[in-house]
Amino acid sequence: MTFRNGLASLLRPEDSILVLIDHQPYQLANLNSHDPQAVVNNTTALAKAAKVFDVPTILTSVVAGRGGLLFKHLTDVFPGQEVIDRTFINTWEDKNVVEKVKATGRKQLIIAGLWTEICVAMPAIQAAGEGWDVTVITDASGGTSVEAHEVSIQRMIAAGCNMMTWLALAAEWQRDWAREDTAAALTDVIIQHAGGSGIAYLWEQQLLNTPVPASASSGL
């Protein structure tokens, strides 16, 4: 097995393509590996981060007429974008999706979806076997149980897939805070979706912009 290490192994926005799979009401109803609200939040953050870095994002559902439309939180990030509705459980067997991915010319394939053990694992394992550099965003995915989620992660790692969380991915895309064209927009995503990190940032800004009273200053 080839180890994933070195600078070239890190994810780059210009080489990344994101596929968001089956974030639908039916799947959310039996999501038991994570807090469902957290998964909705994390998936929305992931989508917004992709938009900040101009990473092409493909939205896909499975039999939406029965399972429900993709979460509005996602489609609002990409207004007017086509959602590819499949019958294949394995997204990587759907030619429409695969052709759109290949058309980007990018090889760092990033996947998140519901459920991890089915609709994430199958395309991730197949794509990795076909030579794609596959990363799964685990906290924007979820399974029918903690065991199902964790076992499928182990299975995908054994198949050569890389595991990350949305905030780690966003930081890897940013890489350098001197990249001002994305730094401010990414900070807004962190404020909105990164919980304590966002609150801490706002607090830091408050402290930096609060004058120290003269009496307090003289007493130090």
Secondary structure, DSSP 8 states (H G I E B T S, - for coil): -----SGGGS--GGGEEEEEE---HHHHHT--SS-HHHHHHHHHHHHHHHHHTT--EEEEEESHHHH----HHHHHHSTT--EEEES-SSGGG-HHHHHHHHHTT--EEEEEEB-IIIIIHHHHHHHHHTT-EEEEEGGG-B-SSHHHHHHHHHHHHHTT-EEE-HHHHHHHHH--TT-HHHHHHHHHHHHHHSTHHHHHHHHHHHHHTS---HHHHHT-
